[in-house]
Amino acid sequence: MIDHLLQEIAKRYPLTEQPADEYASLKANGMRFTIRSYEAKGLGHVSTMQAKGFFGLMRMDTLILNPLEKDLPLYSYDRVHAMGNDTLIVELYDTLLEPRAFEAVRKVQKSFSDLPDHPLGEHWYDPIKLPESISKKGKTDAGARFDALTEEHLSALLNAAPEDACDPAAKREKSAVYVEGLLTHGGPSTDVFKRALGDESTAKLFRTVLFGTVG
């Protein structure tokens, strides 16, 4: 699915891979992580993270899109396969310079509303998480529909991009609020990396490679 999402972005905004340096491959919490970083020309910063562990019983894919040149929300895709379960989490965070709803994205959500929701509990970032976010969980036989939901959801979001470019500095400042919040308050993956890499190295990974809030 990571490759399909990258292709969906690249159809509109050419991708150029950026160096991930010491973060390209690392181990944390019994998992081996492969991390890549890209510039999407005319859109912003893209990163991917793929992890495998526990003798192949768990696999996790992540794609982050931080749209610094278009006024779209910060996008985070997570997919976890473990113990016969398939979990899909797509979160959109309000880094918008001008507030608006994404009706086409909501239509995609509605067309897949029969898929079982996956409650995530309460988190510090809930106030900036947009209602167009997704959280689903099922067995592995739901995978094809999870894939379709993911692709249609991202396509609808990208199609909603304003024609005009926005101020990258202003967008970077907005997205940094979320990233610095992760580093301060924590999150599932943030805590894993902090334990394995320490605070300083985790901050560099998040700011430069994963989210691109620091050039």
Disulfide bonds with the S-S distance in Angstrom:
none
